[in-house]
Each structure stands twice: as C-alpha cells, then as structure tokens.
Amino acid sequence: MKKLLIGAALGLAACSSPEPAEPDDGALAIGQLEGSGAEQAGARDAVAASNPAVKVTVDQLVAAFEANEVGAMQDYGGVPVQLTGTVRRVVLDFADDPAVLFETGQTRPVQALFDKRAGASTGSLKKGQQATVVCNEVREIMGLPILEDCRMANAVDS
C-alpha cells in the first residue's frame, strides 16, 4: 500500500507543472488571436471574398460523401462552400449556437453550424424553405458532412 501511495504522489508531481506550457513552432495558444471578434470576422470575410465558394446542393454533397469520403473532403474540405437545400429544422446546439439541419432523404440531416452573431438570421427560417448558406469549413462525422463557420446567403419559401 505504501508503494502505491508513493507511486501515485510521484505520478501527480510529474503531471503538474509550475509553468504554463508554451506553444511550439510559432503556434498561437487559445486566447492569443490578435484583434477583436469584429476584426477577426472582417479578416475571415476578406479571405472568403478572395476565395469564391464552391456551389453545391445538399443532394450533391451527400452523394459525394457516400461515393468517397476522402475524395469529398479533398473537393470540399479546404474551400468555402455555398450550400443550397431544404430546411428540415433549425435548432440550438449544446452551446446555444444556431444550426440549420438540411433534409437529405435519410435519417440524419446535413448540419450547418453558426455562431450566435452570424446565426441571428436563422431565426426566421421555416421547415420546408429552400435556404442557401455559405460556410468556411466542411468536415465529416460518420459519413455525413458537417459545415461550420456559416452565414446565411438567402432563404425563400418553397
């Protein structure tokens, strides 16, 4: 028992560090981004303006991921995407940030995730509407694309 307690104490001492870890290779730590949220959003919008969004429908995006997830990530993962589809629901995620769920004809919808500021415009969306979003990041979870850092482009009743 004595060896167990000493081993546990040594393990805790080894894990604790009196100094905060410094990011290596010039990487920024969380909270070290320069500029206000508005300045960061402006910089992001300037980058998006210089990189035109790839236009795709929900059906096309889902078909690309069903055919080949690696290829779909190569096509859509590194560029802004303008996605058009039918709204299934508008929900709040665990952090109360808005998310638009697009109809896919499957059990699971394609999700477009917004921050609170950009997502304010999602409050008027209704089930069945055609909506277009522009998102700066696409990733994949369990075979379906998840779009992040989104903003509304337009929405029309169908």
N, C-alpha and C positions, 0 to 999 in steps of 0.2 A: 504494500500500500504506500509505503514511504517513497519507493522508486516512482510510482505512478504520479504522486503529487509533485515530486521534484521535476519529472519529465513534463508535466502539464505547465508548471511555472516557467520552465525554460522555453517551452513552446510559445507561451504567451509573451515572454520577454522578446523572443526572436521576431514575433509578429508585430509588436508595437514599435513604432519609430518616432523618435523625438522631433524629427524634421519632416515637413510635408514633402512628398515625392515631387521631383521636378520633371516636367515633360522633357523627353529627349528629342533629338533631331529637329528642334525648332517647332514642334507641335504645340498648339495652344491648348492649355488646360481649360476646363469648363469655367466660364466666367471671365476669361481673358479676351474675348472677342472685343475688338475696338468699335466704338461708336454706339449710338443709341439704337433701340429697336427700329426706329423710323429710318435711321441711316443704313442699317443692315438691310431693311426691306427695300430701300431705294437702290442699294448696290445689287441685291438679288434681282430686282426688276430690270436694271440696266443689263445684267448678264442675260436675262431671259429675252430682252429685246434684241440682243445681238445673236442669239441662238433661236431661230424660229422653231416653234413647236411642231412636232410630228402630229399630223391629224389622223385620228383613228376612232372607229366606233367601238363600243363595248364588245359587240359580237366579234369584230376583227381581233381585238386584243385578247379575248378569251380563246379564240381559235388558235392564235399564235402560241399562247401558253400551253394549250392542250397538245399541239403538234410537237413543240420542242421548247421546254422552259429555258434552256441555255441560250438557244437562238433568239427567243423572245427578249430575254434580258440583254442580249447583245444589241438588239434592234431598238429597244425602248428604255433600257436602264440608265443610259448616260445622257439623255436629252430631255428637254421639256416635252410634255405630251399634251395635246389638246384632245380630250376625250368627250364624245357625244354619246348619250344613251338615255334610256327611260328610267326615271327616278322610281325606285322601289320604296325607299323610306329615307327620312332624314333623322339622324339620331345624335346623341352626345356620347362621346367615349368616356373612359374612366376618369379623365381629367376635365370633363365637361367641354371638350373641344368638339365642334360640329364635324359630322361625317355624312356624306351623301352615299347611300347604297344604291347601286345601279342594278337593274334587272338583267339577269344573264340567261334565264330559261333553266337554271339549275337551282339547287337548294341554296347554295352560297352566292351572295352578290359580290360584285366588284365594289371596293370601297375607295372613296376619295376623301382624304383627311385634310382638314383645315385647322388653322389656329383660330383662336377666338376673334381676332381682329378681321382676318380675311373671311371667316365663316359667318359673319353677321348677315351677309347677303343670302345665306342658305335658309333663313327663317321663313321666306315666302314660298319656298318650293313645295310642291304637292305631288303625291303619288300619281304616276302616270304621265307627268310632264316630261318633255324632251329637254334635257339640260346639257350644256357644254361647260366643261371645267378645263382649266389649264393647270397642270401640275408639274413641279420641277423634279420630282423623284418618283421612280417606279421600282418597287421591289416585289418579291413573291413570297407568299406563305401558303404552304400546302397546295401548290398548283394554281392558285389564283392571284392575279396582280393586285397589289395594294398601291394606291397612288398617294403621295404625300406632298406637303407644302403646296396646297391647291388654292385656287381662287376661281370664282365664277366668271365665265365668259358670257353666258346668256342662258335664258330658260324661256321656253314657250309651252303653252298648253297644247296637248295633242288630242 
